[in-house]
Amino acid sequence: MEQRLVRLLSELTWRLEALGLVLGNTITLAMNQTDLADALGVTHISVCRTLKQLEAEGLLVPERGRILVQDVAALRAAAGTYPAYLGAQMDVAQVTGLTEATRRHALAVALVN
């Protein structure tokens, strides 16, 4: 399994959770396989193969243009990430109560940093 992809997906779950964008144990990522391959510098086929493995394990469902992470905790365990994984804790209070457009911007900034 492509561990870099698993870690990237796990890191995205931590960032989305810090922004209050996790519903229960489910996260929807608006990324497709090509986006992931480009971000990681791997082939589309490698990403596809890994996503199929993760889907078979019940961790996520790749859909057209997005990825539904069904078991956030299990994905994080597979990646070996933990709450302080990103170094500094992200301050959720700073993004609570913002407009949807502003939340999306805060998310984009968090994903880049």
Secondary structure, DSSP 4 states (H G I P E B T S, - for coil): --HHHHHHHHHHHHHHHHTT--BTTBEEE---HHHHHHHHT--HHHHHHHHHHHHHTTSEEEETTEEEES-HHHHHHHHT--GGGGSSPP-GGGTTT--HHHHHHHHHHHHH-
